[in-house]
Amino acid sequence: MNKGSVENHFEDFRIGQCFKCPTPRALSDADRVAYISYTGDRTPRFCNSSGLIHPLIVFHTVLGQTVRQISLNARANLGYAELIFGMPVHIGDEIHTTAQVIGLKENSNGTTGIVYVRTTGQNQRDEAVLEYVRWVMVKKKERKETQYLSAPSVPRLASSVRCDRLRIETHEDCCMMVTGGTLYFGDYDIGERIFHVDGMTINSSDHMCFTRLFQNSARVHFDNQLTNGRPLVYGGLPLSIGYALSYNGMENRLGIVAINGGTHANPVYPGDTLYAFTDVIDKMDLPGTYGALRLRLLVVKNEQPEATATFHIKTPDPQATKEGYNKNVVLDLDYWDMIAKGE
């Protein structure tokens, strides 16, 4: 028997199944530098001498550790919910991850199913640094029907992370000399839309290197033969690029602290150009020098949203694409960020 592992297909998963995910990873300043080189993120506190690791580096590290057991045979990563960043991660911290299957739903096409997984990343002191649920479409081994076609088990997930669950710490003050921004918590209004103007084109080498950086070995991101010459860009890269682009207009942010929900609405391929805009959904005044903004980040490919007065997030025909999204919308992310109240 060949010793090379093909890992799990949809039929191999069971509700309640737990995995201790290889391989533990010590994060370094080199990871911070590489992340900046692939995304252009300029959030000051993750670029300075504080030694703090960007929360999205932690996210990608934890997700990458689950790939071999959960999503090696994935067709696509679909979404996230109930994501909370815990203890801050510093240079030198070692991250290890566990995952538990909490839901299964077979698709009617007979070839794939959706696996829902609750994931926890911890540091070397076993303190939680990240907890979240994600769902991923995984291939089946054969077309034989499973019990999860007629009786799917789909977990009930919270629509948002409560503000009292956000981790609030004492942070260095933001100032224009550091951030380059003049807008503070009081300058953002519920219901406003911010176009971030800048765009970024994804090339083959960058998307594959970014994915390898986090030891994500899912085949659809690398194998030309498997994908008919069009490897799928790992959905975490548009997420990180979109967040990096959103710095333009939100310079005094502290950094993402929770994700209420996220949908990878359409695939991204090498050569696509990404743009982003943000809707302000809610805001919460908090004790201290920061307030919380609930934001909806939309990442769009190959179309500048502000250049089209009639741009729609959803299409008139809900059957046209996944959940009715415009075919150029690639990410719909609902999250909490902290914003300085002023100098």
N, C-alpha and C positions, 0 to 999 in steps of 0.2 A: 504493500500500500504506500502511495506517495505521502511523505510526511508533511508536505506543504499544506497549510490549512486554508480552506475557503471560508471558514467561520460561519456565521449564522445567516440563514435565510428566514423568511417570515414564519414558516412552519416550525422553526426551532425555538421560538419564543413562547414563554408561559407567563401569565399574570403572576406578579409577585417575585419573579426570577430576579436575583441580585448578581451583580458583577463587580469584582474588584478589577479595575482597569489598569493595564500596563500602559506606559512606563512612567514612573515618577520622574518629574522634571524640575531641576533647579533653574530658576530664572535669573538672568544676568543683565548687565548693562548692554551687552551685545544684542540681546533681544529687544531692548528699547530702541537701539539705533536701527536695527533691521526693520522694526515696525514703522518707524518714521520714514525710512527710505521707501517702503512699499505703499504707504498711505498718505504721507505728507502731514500727519497729525501734528498740530502746534500747541496743544493744550499745555500751558507752561509748567504745571506742577509735575508733568510726566516727562519733561525734557530737562529739568534743572538738576541740581546736585542733591535733592532730597532722597533719591534712591527709590522713589515710589514707582511701581509698575502700573502701566495703564490698565484700567479694568478690562478693556477689550482684549488685551494680551492674555489676561487671566481667563477670560471667556474662551478664547480660541484654544488655549492650552488644555483646558478642561474638556472641551468638546473633542479635540483631537485625541485625547486619551480614551474616549469611548468608541472611536471609529472601528477598531478591529473587531470588537464584540457586537456592537450595535448596528453600525451603518456601513460596513465594508461592502455589502452588496446593495447599497442604496441606489435608487433611481434619483432621489432628490431629498434634500432637507427642507421641511415644509414650514415649520414655525416654532415659536417659543412662547412661554407664559410663566408667570409667577417667578420671574428671575430677580434675585436679590443678591447684591454684592455684600459680603460680610467683612471680615477683618481685612484691612489693607495689606497688600502684598508688596514686599520690598525686595531689592536686589539680594540674591542669595537664598530666598525662601524656596522650599521644595514643595511642589504641588502633586498631590495624588487624588484619585477620583474613584467614586463608586457610582453605580447606576442601577436603578430598579425599574423593571417593566411594570407600568401601571395601566396600560390599555392596549388593545389589539383590535384592528378593524380590517377585514379583507376587502379589497376592491373588486367591483363587479367584472373587471376585465379578466380576472382569473390568473393574472400574472404577478400581481403585487399586493401588498397590504401595508397598512400604516401601523407603526409601532410607537407607542407613547412611553417616554422614559423620564423618570425623575432622577436628576443628576446632582451629586454633591461633590464639590472640590474642597479639599482641606490642605492646610499647610503641614509642616513637619511637627507641629504641636497639636495636630488633629483639630485645629480650629477651622470652622467653616469659612471659606473665602468666597464661595459662590454656590447658590442653590437655584435650580430651575427645572422646568419641564420643557422638553422638546418633542416634536413628532416628526417622523421620518418615513418616507416611502421605501419599502424594502422588497426586493424581488423574491418570488417564490421559487422553490426547486422544481415544482411540477404544477400542472393545472388542476390537480385534485382539490376539490372544495374543502375548506376547513369550517369549523363551527363558527368562526368569526365573520363569515359572510352573512348568514341569516341572523346571528345574534352577536353583533359587535359589542365590545366592551370599551366604551369611550369615557375617560375620566371627566368629571365636572371640574372646571378650572375657574379660578377667580378672574373677574374681568379686569381687575387692576390690583396693584400692590398698595396697601394702605400706607398713608404717610407715616404712621407711628411705627412702621417696620423699616423705614429708611434709616440707614446708619448715618448718624450726624456726629461729626467730630469738630474739634477746634482746628481751623486751617489758617494758613498764612493769608494775609490780606491781599486782595487783587488790586492792582493799580494800573493805570494806563501805560506807565513805563515798562511794566512786565508783560501785559497782555496785548497792548495796542488798541484796546477797546474802550469806548466811552459809554456804553449802554449797561445799565444795571437792572436789578430785579424790578424796580418800579417803572422801568421804561418798556416793559413787555406787557401787552394787553391780551386777555383771553379773546380768542377768535381771530387774532391777526395772523397773517401768513408772511413768512420771511423767505425770499428767494436768495439762495446762497451764491448765485452767479457763476462761480468757477465750475469747470468740468474736468474730468480725468478719463483718458482712454486706457483700457486694460489690454495689455499684450500677453502673449503666451508665456514668455519667460517669467514675467512678474507674477502672474496668477499661480503658476506652478511652484515657484520659489516660496511665495507667501504660504501656500498650503503645506508645503514640506516643512517650513519653519516650525509649524505646530504639529508635526508628525501625523498629519491627517493623510492616510493612505488610501482613501476611497477611490476605487478604480476609475469612476466616471470623470475624475479631474485630471487624469494623466494618460489614459490609454486611447490613442488615436484609432486603433483597430476596433476596440469595443464601442467607440462613440461615433463611428463613421467619419472620422477626421475632425470632429467638433467636441473636444473635451469640455465638459461643463465647468464653469468657474465656481469654485467653492463659495457658497452664499455668504460666508462670513467676510469675504473680501469686499463685496458691495456694501455690506453693513459698515465696515470700518472706513471705507472710502467716503461713504455718505456722511458718517459722523465727522470725519476729518474736514470735509467740505463745509459742514455746518458751522465750523468755527468762524467763518466769515459772517458776522452779524451776531455772534454769541461769544465774543472773545473773553468775557469775564465769567465763564462757566467754570465750575469746580471739576466736573467730570460726571459721567453717567453713574447713577447709583442703583437703578432698578429698571427692569423692562416689564411692562404690564402685558404686552403681547406683541408678536411680530409675525408677519407673513411674507414668505418668499413668493411673490405673486407671479413672476415670470422668470425664465432662465436667463443667465448672462453668459456670453461666449467671448473668447478673445476677439478684440477689435471693436467691441461695444464701448461707447463713451457714456459716462455716468454724470448726471446732474442731480441736485438735491434741493428740496425746499422743506420748510418746517411750519406746521400749524401749532399755535399755542392753544392747548386744550384747557388747562387749568393752572392755577398757581396757589401756593400755600406759604404764608409768612411763617417763618420759624424763628425760634430764639437764636440770638447771636447775629453774625454778620452775613449769613446766607439765607436765601429763600429757595423754595423748591418750585420748579416749573414742570408741569406735565406737558410733554411735547409729542407731536406726531411727525416723524421724519419720513418723507417720501423720497425714494431714490428712483430716478427715471433714466432709461437708456435711450440714447440717440435722438433726444428731443429736449430742447431747453424749455422747461415749462413756462417761464416768464415771457417767452417769445410768442406764446400761443394764448391769446386772450380767452379762448374757449376750452383750455385744457381741462379734461375731466379725469379724476382718479378712477372712477368706475365707468364702464361702458353702458350705453342704453340697453344692450342685449346681454343679460347675465350669462348666457350660454357661450358668449364669444371667447371667453378666456376664464381662467380660474377665479371663482367667486366674483365674476363680473368685472375684474380689473381691466383697465386700459392695457393693451398689449405691451406698452413701453414702461409700465410701472413694474419695477423688479423687487422693491422692498417697501413694506408698510410697517413702520416700527413705532410703537407707543411706549414711551419711556419717561422716567423722572431724571432730571438733572438739577444740580445745585447752581445758583447764580448769586454772585456777590451783590449786596445791597448798596454798596457805594464806598467811596474812599473816606 
